[in-house]
């Protein structure tokens, strides 16, 4: 019996590491968008107002979906909604890559906000259910660090991609 408890104990830390990675990746988008705004404006002929609207669509849908998400997590559990949210986030990100108009891009950003909104609620619900009271503080701290780690790590990677993109474009011809 004590071996099962030890295995479960170790597994919850693995789950926390996954939560860290998932939310860091979710935060990567928010870190990158600021770096690529000039390229988005040029490619889609968007004004600063359009860029502001695009950001607003993301955050409005992100915020609005959190209330029903919390309710659904409480009623139905985490597994299905959390998984669906991660899949939809990936799909929305994929759609953004194929946007061919400013309207399409704004729609994709709104879809991304709608998809990502449940992720942090699901992460906190998982932490609340899987960690004993004496470990919830550290687990929550690890989770919160993930969203701050993304802006520290991702912009240099994004800058490197922007710098190397012309080389990649030449290689593809």
C-alpha positions as CSV (number, residue, x, y, z in Angstrom):
1,X,0.0,0.0,0.0
2,X,2.8,2.5,0.9
3,X,4.4,1.8,-2.6
4,X,1.1,2.9,-4.3
5,X,1.1,6.1,-2.2
6,X,4.8,6.8,-3.2
7,X,4.0,6.2,-6.9
8,X,1.0,8.6,-6.7
9,X,3.1,11.1,-4.9
10,X,5.8,11.0,-7.5
11,X,3.2,11.1,-10.3
12,X,1.6,14.3,-9.1
13,X,4.9,16.1,-9.5
14,X,5.1,14.7,-13.1
15,X,1.6,16.1,-13.7
16,X,2.8,19.4,-12.3
17,X,5.7,19.4,-14.7
18,X,3.2,18.8,-17.6
19,X,1.0,21.7,-16.3
20,X,4.1,23.9,-16.2
21,X,4.9,23.1,-19.9
22,X,1.3,23.4,-21.1
23,X,0.8,26.8,-19.5
24,X,4.3,28.0,-20.5
25,X,3.5,27.1,-24.1
26,X,0.1,28.9,-23.8
27,X,2.0,32.0,-22.5
28,X,4.5,31.8,-25.4
29,X,1.9,33.1,-27.8
30,X,1.3,36.2,-25.6
31,X,5.1,36.7,-25.5
32,X,5.6,36.4,-29.2
33,X,2.7,38.5,-30.5
34,X,4.4,41.7,-29.4
35,X,7.5,40.9,-31.3
36,X,5.7,40.1,-34.6
37,X,3.2,42.9,-34.6
38,X,5.1,45.0,-37.2
39,X,5.2,41.9,-39.5
40,X,1.5,41.2,-38.9
41,X,0.6,44.9,-39.6
42,X,2.6,44.8,-42.8
43,X,1.3,41.4,-44.0
44,X,-2.3,42.1,-43.3
45,X,-2.3,45.9,-43.8
46,X,-3.6,46.4,-40.2
47,X,-3.7,49.6,-38.3
48,X,-2.8,50.0,-34.6
49,X,-6.6,49.9,-33.9
50,X,-6.9,46.6,-35.7
51,X,-4.0,45.2,-33.6
52,X,-5.7,46.5,-30.5
53,X,-9.0,44.8,-31.6
54,X,-7.1,41.6,-32.3
55,X,-5.7,41.6,-28.7
56,X,-9.0,42.5,-27.3
57,X,-10.8,39.6,-29.0
58,X,-8.3,37.3,-27.5
59,X,-8.6,38.6,-24.0
60,X,-12.4,39.1,-24.0
61,X,-13.0,35.5,-25.1
62,X,-10.3,34.3,-22.7
63,X,-11.9,36.0,-19.7
64,X,-15.6,35.2,-20.6
65,X,-15.0,31.5,-21.1
66,X,-13.4,31.1,-17.6
67,X,-16.7,31.4,-15.7
68,X,-18.5,28.6,-17.5
69,X,-15.3,26.6,-17.5
70,X,-15.0,26.7,-13.8
71,X,-18.6,25.6,-13.5
72,X,-18.0,22.7,-16.0
73,X,-14.8,21.6,-14.2
74,X,-16.8,21.5,-11.0
75,X,-19.6,19.4,-12.5
76,X,-17.8,17.1,-14.9
77,X,-14.2,17.0,-13.9
78,X,-11.0,18.1,-15.5
79,X,-9.9,15.4,-17.9
80,X,-12.2,15.9,-20.9
81,X,-12.5,19.7,-20.9
82,X,-8.8,20.2,-20.2
83,X,-7.8,17.9,-23.0
84,X,-10.4,19.5,-25.4
85,X,-9.0,23.0,-24.5
86,X,-5.5,21.9,-25.3
87,X,-6.5,20.4,-28.6
88,X,-8.6,23.5,-29.5
89,X,-5.7,25.8,-28.6
90,X,-3.4,23.9,-31.0
91,X,-6.1,24.0,-33.7
92,X,-6.6,27.8,-33.2
93,X,-2.8,28.3,-33.4
94,X,-2.7,26.2,-36.6
95,X,-5.6,28.3,-38.1
96,X,-3.7,31.5,-37.3
97,X,-0.8,30.2,-39.5
98,X,-3.2,30.0,-42.4
99,X,-5.0,33.3,-41.9
100,X,-5.3,35.2,-45.2
101,X,-7.0,38.4,-44.0
102,X,-7.1,40.6,-41.0
103,X,-10.7,39.4,-40.2
104,X,-9.5,35.8,-40.4
105,X,-6.6,36.5,-38.0
106,X,-8.9,38.3,-35.5
107,X,-11.3,35.4,-35.6
108,X,-8.4,33.0,-35.0
109,X,-7.2,35.1,-32.0
110,X,-10.7,35.1,-30.5
111,X,-10.8,31.3,-31.0
112,X,-7.4,31.0,-29.3
113,X,-8.7,33.0,-26.3
114,X,-11.8,30.9,-26.1
115,X,-9.6,27.7,-26.2
116,X,-6.9,28.9,-23.8
117,X,-9.3,30.3,-21.2
118,X,-10.1,26.9,-19.6
119,X,-6.5,25.8,-19.3
120,X,-5.5,27.9,-16.3
121,X,-8.8,26.9,-14.5
122,X,-8.2,23.3,-15.2
123,X,-4.6,23.5,-14.1
124,X,-5.5,25.1,-10.8
125,X,-8.4,22.6,-10.3
126,X,-5.9,19.7,-10.9
127,X,-3.4,21.2,-8.4
128,X,-6.2,21.7,-5.9
129,X,-7.4,18.0,-6.2
130,X,-4.0,16.3,-6.5
131,X,-1.9,18.1,-3.9
132,X,-2.3,18.0,-0.2
133,X,-2.7,21.3,1.6
134,X,0.9,21.5,2.7
135,X,2.1,21.2,-1.0
136,X,-0.5,23.4,-2.7
137,X,1.5,26.6,-2.2
138,X,4.6,25.2,-4.0
139,X,2.5,23.6,-6.7
140,X,0.6,26.8,-7.4
141,X,4.0,28.7,-7.4
142,X,5.3,26.4,-10.0
143,X,2.2,26.9,-12.1
144,X,2.3,30.6,-11.8
145,X,6.0,30.6,-12.7
146,X,5.2,29.0,-16.0
147,X,3.4,32.0,-17.4
148,X,6.3,34.2,-16.3
149,X,8.9,31.8,-17.7
150,X,7.5,32.1,-21.3
151,X,8.3,35.9,-21.7
152,X,11.8,35.2,-20.4
153,X,12.5,32.3,-22.7
154,X,10.4,32.7,-25.8
155,X,11.2,36.2,-27.2
156,X,14.9,35.4,-27.8
157,X,13.7,32.2,-29.7
158,X,11.2,34.3,-31.7
159,X,13.9,36.9,-32.5
160,X,16.2,34.2,-33.7
161,X,13.4,32.8,-36.0
162,X,12.7,36.4,-37.3
163,X,16.3,36.9,-38.1
164,X,16.7,33.5,-39.7
165,X,13.4,33.6,-41.6
166,X,14.8,35.2,-44.8
167,X,17.4,32.4,-44.9
168,X,14.6,29.8,-44.5
169,X,12.6,31.5,-47.2
170,X,15.5,31.4,-49.6
171,X,16.2,27.8,-48.8
172,X,12.5,26.9,-49.6
173,X,12.7,28.4,-53.2
